[in-house]
Amino acid sequence: MRRLLTAAFLAAVLTSNVGCFLPAYDADPAVRAKQLIYTSENLRAIRTEWERFWFLDAPDHMAPVRTHGGIL
């Protein structure tokens, strides 16, 4: 019986931890908000870096309307 209670207590303690052993963010709400803002800004910047790396942000030279390009 003692072994069963110890196993149940250990299971309750281990399952109460959500995710990681060490928390990803600070317990202080002000510091945690700052950390979350920095994280979201970094994730938002990934798309622009990806487009810049693959030259997707460059203008498209294949215009659907043909232009003369010379002086008329």
C-alpha positions as CSV (number, residue, x, y, z in Angstrom):
1,M,0.0,0.0,0.0
2,R,2.8,2.4,0.8
3,R,4.5,1.7,-2.5
4,L,1.2,2.4,-4.3
5,L,0.8,5.7,-2.5
6,T,4.4,6.7,-3.2
7,A,3.9,5.9,-6.9
8,A,0.6,7.9,-7.0
9,F,2.2,10.8,-5.3
10,L,5.2,10.7,-7.6
11,A,2.9,10.5,-10.7
12,A,0.9,13.5,-9.4
13,V,4.0,15.5,-8.9
14,L,5.5,14.6,-12.3
15,T,2.3,15.2,-14.2
16,S,1.6,18.6,-12.6
17,N,4.6,20.0,-14.4
18,V,3.4,21.3,-17.7
19,G,5.9,20.8,-20.4
20,C,9.4,21.4,-19.2
21,F,11.2,21.0,-15.9
22,L,12.4,24.6,-16.2
23,P,9.9,27.2,-17.2
24,A,10.5,29.0,-20.5
25,Y,9.4,32.4,-19.2
26,D,9.8,34.4,-15.9
27,A,7.3,34.2,-13.2
28,D,7.1,38.0,-12.9
29,P,4.2,39.2,-15.1
30,A,6.1,42.4,-16.3
31,V,9.2,40.5,-17.3
32,R,7.2,37.7,-18.8
33,A,5.3,40.2,-21.0
34,K,8.5,41.6,-22.2
35,Q,9.9,38.2,-23.0
36,L,6.7,37.2,-24.9
37,I,6.9,40.5,-26.9
38,Y,10.5,39.8,-27.9
39,T,9.6,36.2,-28.9
40,S,6.7,37.2,-31.0
41,E,8.7,40.0,-32.7
42,N,11.5,37.5,-33.5
43,L,9.0,35.0,-35.0
44,R,7.4,37.8,-37.0
45,A,10.8,38.7,-38.5
46,I,11.4,35.2,-39.7
47,R,9.0,35.7,-42.7
48,T,10.8,38.8,-43.9
49,E,14.2,37.2,-43.5
50,W,13.0,34.1,-45.4
51,E,11.7,36.3,-48.3
52,R,14.8,38.3,-48.4
53,F,17.0,35.2,-48.5
54,W,15.1,33.6,-51.4
55,F,14.8,37.0,-53.2
56,L,11.0,36.9,-52.9
57,D,10.9,40.6,-51.9
58,A,12.4,41.7,-55.2
59,P,10.1,43.3,-57.8
60,D,8.7,41.0,-60.4
61,H,10.2,41.8,-63.9
62,M,7.7,39.5,-65.7
63,A,5.1,42.2,-66.1
64,P,1.7,41.0,-67.5
65,V,1.6,44.1,-69.8
66,R,4.5,44.5,-72.2
67,T,6.0,48.0,-72.1
68,H,8.2,49.5,-74.8
69,G,10.9,50.7,-72.4
70,G,12.3,53.2,-74.9
71,I,11.8,56.9,-75.4
72,L,8.6,57.7,-77.4
